[in-house]
Amino acid sequence: MTMSSHIQELRRKHQTLSERVEEAQRAPGTDDLVIADLKKQKLRLKEEIERLSQS
């Protein structure tokens, strides 16, 4: 896997997590801890994408 394809895959995962966060926030009764965990995963991916993009 090339670096650019790896970054593209990370971006796709980041987008998927964004959609899951939005869905969870709209759904009544969704546990705040679940939303916080999704946001943390999303942030980790964003940081990894930025780190790899600068290399």
C-alpha positions as protocol buffer text, in pm:
chain_id: "A"
residue {
  index: 1
  type: MET
  ca { x: 0 y: 0 z: 0 }
}
residue {
  index: 2
  type: THR
  ca { x: 141 y: 335 z: -99 }
}
residue {
  index: 3
  type: MET
  ca { x: 147 y: 628 z: 139 }
}
residue {
  index: 4
  type: SER
  ca { x: -117 y: 819 z: -57 }
}
residue {
  index: 5
  type: SER
  ca { x: -353 y: 520 z: -65 }
}
residue {
  index: 6
  type: HIS
  ca { x: -301 y: 473 z: 309 }
}
residue {
  index: 7
  type: ILE
  ca { x: -387 y: 839 z: 370 }
}
residue {
  index: 8
  type: GLN
  ca { x: -695 y: 804 z: 147 }
}
residue {
  index: 9
  type: GLU
  ca { x: -808 y: 502 z: 349 }
}
residue {
  index: 10
  type: LEU
  ca { x: -762 y: 697 z: 674 }
}
residue {
  index: 11
  type: ARG
  ca { x: -965 y: 985 z: 530 }
}
residue {
  index: 12
  type: ARG
  ca { x: -1243 y: 744 z: 434 }
}
residue {
  index: 13
  type: LYS
  ca { x: -1247 y: 603 z: 787 }
}
residue {
  index: 14
  type: HIS
  ca { x: -1251 y: 958 z: 928 }
}
residue {
  index: 15
  type: GLN
  ca { x: -1553 y: 1043 z: 712 }
}
residue {
  index: 16
  type: THR
  ca { x: -1733 y: 727 z: 822 }
}
residue {
  index: 17
  type: LEU
  ca { x: -1672 y: 818 z: 1186 }
}
residue {
  index: 18
  type: SER
  ca { x: -1801 y: 1171 z: 1120 }
}
residue {
  index: 19
  type: GLU
  ca { x: -2124 y: 1026 z: 988 }
}
residue {
  index: 20
  type: ARG
  ca { x: -2154 y: 790 z: 1285 }
}
residue {
  index: 21
  type: VAL
  ca { x: -2103 y: 1080 z: 1529 }
}
residue {
  index: 22
  type: GLU
  ca { x: -2374 y: 1284 z: 1356 }
}
residue {
  index: 23
  type: GLU
  ca { x: -2615 y: 989 z: 1364 }
}
residue {
  index: 24
  type: ALA
  ca { x: -2543 y: 921 z: 1730 }
}
residue {
  index: 25
  type: GLN
  ca { x: -2598 y: 1286 z: 1821 }
}
residue {
  index: 26
  type: ARG
  ca { x: -2936 y: 1288 z: 1646 }
}
residue {
  index: 27
  type: ALA
  ca { x: -3052 y: 960 z: 1798 }
}
residue {
  index: 28
  type: PRO
  ca { x: -3239 y: 1004 z: 2126 }
}
residue {
  index: 29
  type: GLY
  ca { x: -3092 y: 814 z: 2416 }
}
residue {
  index: 30
  type: THR
  ca { x: -2746 y: 765 z: 2270 }
}
residue {
  index: 31
  type: ASP
  ca { x: -2493 y: 735 z: 2548 }
}
residue {
  index: 32
  type: ASP
  ca { x: -2262 y: 1038 z: 2572 }
}
residue {
  index: 33
  type: LEU
  ca { x: -1967 y: 805 z: 2634 }
}
residue {
  index: 34
  type: VAL
  ca { x: -2029 y: 637 z: 2298 }
}
residue {
  index: 35
  type: ILE
  ca { x: -2027 y: 975 z: 2124 }
}
residue {
  index: 36
  type: ALA
  ca { x: -1711 y: 1080 z: 2311 }
}
residue {
  index: 37
  type: ASP
  ca { x: -1538 y: 757 z: 2210 }
}
residue {
  index: 38
  type: LEU
  ca { x: -1630 y: 808 z: 1844 }
}
residue {
  index: 39
  type: LYS
  ca { x: -1498 y: 1164 z: 1858 }
}
residue {
  index: 40
  type: LYS
  ca { x: -1169 y: 1044 z: 2011 }
}
residue {
  index: 41
  type: GLN
  ca { x: -1128 y: 786 z: 1735 }
}
residue {
  index: 42
  type: LYS
  ca { x: -1200 y: 1056 z: 1478 }
}
residue {
  index: 43
  type: LEU
  ca { x: -940 y: 1288 z: 1632 }
}
residue {
  index: 44
  type: ARG
  ca { x: -675 y: 1012 z: 1637 }
}
residue {
  index: 45
  type: LEU
  ca { x: -736 y: 951 z: 1268 }
}
residue {
  index: 46
  type: LYS
  ca { x: -715 y: 1322 z: 1190 }
}
residue {
  index: 47
  type: GLU
  ca { x: -384 y: 1352 z: 1374 }
}
residue {
  index: 48
  type: GLU
  ca { x: -247 y: 1046 z: 1193 }
}
residue {
  index: 49
  type: ILE
  ca { x: -353 y: 1188 z: 856 }
}
residue {
  index: 50
  type: GLU
  ca { x: -184 y: 1520 z: 934 }
}
residue {
  index: 51
  type: ARG
  ca { x: 132 y: 1347 z: 1054 }
}
residue {
  index: 52
  type: LEU
  ca { x: 156 y: 1130 z: 743 }
}
residue {
  index: 53
  type: SER
  ca { x: 76 y: 1419 z: 511 }
}
residue {
  index: 54
  type: GLN
  ca { x: 369 y: 1619 z: 649 }
}
residue {
  index: 55
  type: SER
  ca { x: 617 y: 1334 z: 602 }
}
